[in-house]
């Protein structure tokens, strides 16, 4: 697989824009019609609180909360759609579901709302998946994500900020990592195969390897006397191996 795998489509812009736009529409309805959406958030270990697994990413406490989640979502969803188009929808849907379920299991007895859990899913998935592929473009993407959002790692620990749902952050981080292991991606870089690794390789026909025996010891290969006039021999003083070219070849290079 080569770089042609990465193709710009309208979904690269459309997916993050429409997702974030929907969040703003929900928030506008909340303040315009005075809806109490908080009760639809995740309430841990309560059966009715399971509805928040589906609804909580679309509910935000205030304008600042929504704004702080909107910018990372625009960037990360665009990156996900461009570099992992076949996995993007599954990562979003299952990321919301499983991070929500983990939050429901481990969370404090309070309503957990906001799309930050999904943001942690995206950061975790993009970072770990890129490192696992070992493909230079995706590794560069992983490093870029760390440069932009690496400081978020502190908010998966308790007591850093009691006003945030560290449980939701931790759940998203774990979910993203698990999905990076489960989802397979194409082989982006073909392994390098050297001539000496090929099954039809013959050391006696190789200009370099014929100077060594089967044990790796240097063998001073003699040049037939009748061919001595047609061959120039060059010696490397630091490594006692002769490199030969024919007179015709040397004249062509001059």
C-alpha positions as CSV (number, residue, x, y, z in Angstrom):
1,X,0.0,0.0,0.0
2,X,1.3,3.5,-0.9
3,X,0.3,7.1,-0.3
4,X,-2.6,6.7,-2.8
5,X,-4.5,5.2,0.1
6,X,-4.9,8.7,1.5
7,X,-7.4,10.5,-0.6
8,X,-9.2,13.8,0.2
9,X,-12.9,13.5,0.0
10,X,-15.8,15.7,1.0
11,X,-16.3,13.5,4.1
12,X,-13.0,14.8,5.5
13,X,-14.6,18.2,5.9
14,X,-18.3,17.1,6.1
15,X,-18.0,14.6,8.9
16,X,-16.4,16.9,11.5
17,X,-18.5,19.9,10.5
18,X,-21.8,18.2,10.6
19,X,-21.0,16.4,13.9
20,X,-19.9,19.6,15.6
21,X,-22.8,21.5,14.1
22,X,-25.2,19.0,15.6
23,X,-23.7,19.5,19.0
24,X,-24.3,23.3,18.7
25,X,-27.9,22.7,17.5
26,X,-28.5,20.5,20.6
27,X,-27.1,23.2,22.8
28,X,-29.1,25.9,21.1
29,X,-32.3,23.9,21.7
30,X,-31.3,23.5,25.4
31,X,-31.0,27.2,26.1
32,X,-33.7,28.3,23.6
33,X,-36.4,26.1,25.0
34,X,-35.0,25.6,28.5
35,X,-34.7,21.9,28.1
36,X,-33.1,20.0,31.0
37,X,-30.8,17.6,29.1
38,X,-28.5,16.9,32.0
39,X,-30.8,14.1,33.3
40,X,-30.0,12.3,30.0
41,X,-26.3,12.0,30.8
42,X,-24.6,8.9,32.2
43,X,-25.5,8.2,35.7
44,X,-23.3,5.3,36.9
45,X,-24.7,2.0,38.0
46,X,-28.2,3.1,37.6
47,X,-30.4,1.4,34.9
48,X,-32.0,4.7,33.8
49,X,-28.5,6.2,33.6
50,X,-27.6,3.9,30.7
51,X,-29.4,6.2,28.3
52,X,-26.5,8.6,28.8
53,X,-24.2,6.1,27.0
54,X,-26.0,7.3,23.8
55,X,-26.9,10.8,24.7
56,X,-24.1,12.2,26.9
57,X,-21.6,13.1,24.1
58,X,-24.2,15.5,22.7
59,X,-25.0,17.3,26.0
60,X,-22.9,20.2,27.3
61,X,-23.0,22.2,30.5
62,X,-22.3,25.6,29.1
63,X,-20.9,27.5,26.1
64,X,-17.3,27.2,27.3
65,X,-17.7,23.5,27.7
66,X,-19.1,23.1,24.2
67,X,-16.4,25.4,22.6
68,X,-13.5,23.6,24.3
69,X,-14.8,20.3,22.8
70,X,-15.6,21.6,19.4
71,X,-12.1,22.6,18.2
72,X,-10.5,19.2,19.0
73,X,-13.4,17.4,17.4
74,X,-13.0,19.3,14.2
75,X,-9.3,18.5,14.0
76,X,-9.4,14.9,15.2
77,X,-12.4,13.8,13.2
78,X,-10.9,15.3,10.0
79,X,-7.6,13.4,10.7
80,X,-9.5,10.2,11.4
81,X,-11.6,10.4,8.2
82,X,-8.6,11.2,6.0
83,X,-6.1,8.7,7.3
84,X,-8.4,5.9,8.5
85,X,-11.5,6.3,6.2
86,X,-12.6,2.6,6.5
87,X,-12.4,2.6,10.3
88,X,-13.7,6.1,11.0
89,X,-17.4,5.4,11.4
90,X,-16.8,2.3,13.6
91,X,-14.3,4.2,15.8
92,X,-16.9,6.9,16.4
93,X,-19.9,4.7,17.1
94,X,-18.2,2.0,19.1
95,X,-16.0,4.6,20.8
96,X,-19.1,6.4,22.1
97,X,-20.7,3.1,23.2
98,X,-17.8,1.4,25.0
99,X,-16.4,4.6,26.6
100,X,-19.9,5.3,27.8
101,X,-20.3,1.8,29.3
102,X,-17.0,2.0,31.1
103,X,-17.9,5.4,32.5
104,X,-21.2,3.9,33.7
105,X,-19.3,1.2,35.5
106,X,-16.5,3.2,37.1
107,X,-17.9,6.7,37.3
108,X,-18.9,8.7,40.4
109,X,-22.6,8.9,41.2
110,X,-23.3,12.1,39.2
111,X,-24.4,13.0,35.7
112,X,-21.5,12.7,33.2
113,X,-22.0,14.7,30.1
114,X,-19.9,16.1,27.2
115,X,-18.0,14.9,24.1
116,X,-14.7,14.8,25.9
117,X,-14.8,11.0,26.2
118,X,-15.0,10.7,22.4
119,X,-12.1,13.1,22.1
120,X,-10.0,10.8,24.3
121,X,-11.1,7.9,22.1
122,X,-9.8,9.7,19.0
123,X,-6.6,10.9,20.5
124,X,-5.8,7.4,21.9
125,X,-6.8,5.6,18.7
126,X,-4.9,7.9,16.3
127,X,-1.7,7.9,18.5
128,X,-1.5,4.1,19.1
129,X,-2.6,3.0,15.7
130,X,0.0,5.2,14.0
131,X,2.8,3.8,16.1
132,X,1.6,0.3,15.5
133,X,1.7,0.7,11.7
134,X,5.2,2.0,11.8
135,X,4.4,3.9,8.6
136,X,6.2,7.2,8.5
137,X,3.1,9.4,7.7
138,X,1.0,7.8,10.4
139,X,3.8,7.9,12.9
140,X,4.1,11.7,12.1
141,X,0.4,12.0,12.7
142,X,0.7,10.3,16.0
143,X,3.5,12.7,17.1
144,X,1.4,15.7,15.9
145,X,-1.5,14.5,18.1
146,X,0.8,14.3,21.1
147,X,2.2,17.7,20.5
148,X,-1.3,19.2,20.2
149,X,-3.1,17.2,22.9
150,X,-0.5,15.4,24.9
151,X,-1.3,17.5,28.0
152,X,-4.8,15.9,28.1
153,X,-3.2,12.8,29.7
154,X,-3.2,14.4,33.1
155,X,-7.0,14.6,33.1
156,X,-7.4,10.8,33.2
157,X,-6.3,10.8,36.8
158,X,-8.5,11.5,39.8
159,X,-8.3,14.8,41.8
160,X,-6.6,16.8,39.0
161,X,-9.9,18.7,38.5
162,X,-12.9,17.5,40.5
163,X,-15.3,19.5,38.2
164,X,-14.5,17.2,35.2
165,X,-15.3,13.6,34.5
166,X,-11.9,12.0,34.7
167,X,-13.7,8.6,34.5
168,X,-15.0,9.5,31.1
169,X,-11.6,10.6,30.0
170,X,-10.0,7.4,31.2
171,X,-12.8,5.3,29.6
172,X,-12.2,7.0,26.3
173,X,-8.4,6.6,26.5
174,X,-8.8,2.8,27.2
175,X,-11.4,2.4,24.5
176,X,-9.2,4.1,21.9
177,X,-6.2,2.0,22.8
178,X,-8.2,-1.3,22.7
179,X,-9.7,-0.4,19.3
180,X,-6.2,0.4,17.9
181,X,-5.3,-3.2,18.7
182,X,-8.5,-4.7,17.3
183,X,-8.8,-2.8,14.0
184,X,-6.5,-4.0,11.3
185,X,-5.0,-1.6,8.7
186,X,-3.3,-2.4,5.4
187,X,0.4,-2.9,5.3
188,X,1.6,0.5,4.3
189,X,5.3,-0.2,3.8
190,X,6.7,-3.3,2.1
191,X,9.6,-4.9,3.9
192,X,13.0,-4.5,2.3
193,X,14.3,-7.7,0.7
194,X,18.0,-7.7,-0.1
195,X,19.5,-9.7,-2.9
196,X,21.3,-12.0,-0.4
197,X,17.9,-12.9,1.1
198,X,16.3,-14.1,-2.1
199,X,16.1,-17.9,-2.6
200,X,17.8,-17.7,-6.0
201,X,20.8,-15.8,-4.7
202,X,24.2,-17.3,-5.7
203,X,27.2,-15.9,-3.7
204,X,29.7,-17.0,-6.3
205,X,28.1,-14.8,-8.9
206,X,28.0,-11.7,-6.7
207,X,30.9,-9.3,-7.1
208,X,31.2,-8.7,-3.4
209,X,30.2,-12.0,-1.7
210,X,32.5,-14.1,-3.8
211,X,35.4,-12.7,-1.8
212,X,34.1,-14.6,1.3
213,X,33.9,-18.3,2.0
214,X,30.9,-20.0,3.6
215,X,32.2,-19.1,7.1
216,X,32.5,-15.4,6.3
217,X,36.2,-15.4,6.0
218,X,37.9,-13.2,3.4
219,X,39.3,-15.1,0.4
220,X,41.7,-13.3,-1.9
221,X,40.2,-14.2,-5.3
222,X,42.8,-14.5,-8.0
223,X,42.2,-12.9,-11.4
224,X,42.9,-15.1,-14.3
225,X,46.2,-14.1,-16.0
226,X,44.7,-14.0,-19.5
227,X,42.2,-11.4,-18.2
228,X,44.6,-9.2,-16.3
229,X,45.0,-6.7,-19.2
230,X,41.3,-6.1,-19.3
231,X,40.8,-5.6,-15.6
232,X,41.6,-2.8,-13.2
233,X,41.7,-3.7,-9.5
234,X,41.0,-1.2,-6.8
235,X,41.9,-1.9,-3.2
236,X,40.4,-0.3,-0.1
237,X,43.3,0.1,2.4
238,X,40.9,0.0,5.4
239,X,39.2,-3.2,4.2
240,X,41.1,-5.8,2.1
241,X,38.6,-6.4,-0.6
242,X,39.3,-5.8,-4.3
243,X,36.6,-4.2,-6.5
244,X,37.1,-4.9,-10.2
245,X,35.7,-3.3,-13.3
246,X,36.5,-4.0,-16.9
247,X,38.6,-1.7,-19.0
248,X,35.7,-1.0,-21.3
249,X,33.4,-0.1,-18.4
250,X,36.0,2.3,-16.9
251,X,36.5,4.0,-20.3
252,X,32.8,4.5,-20.6
253,X,32.7,6.2,-17.3
254,X,35.5,8.6,-18.1
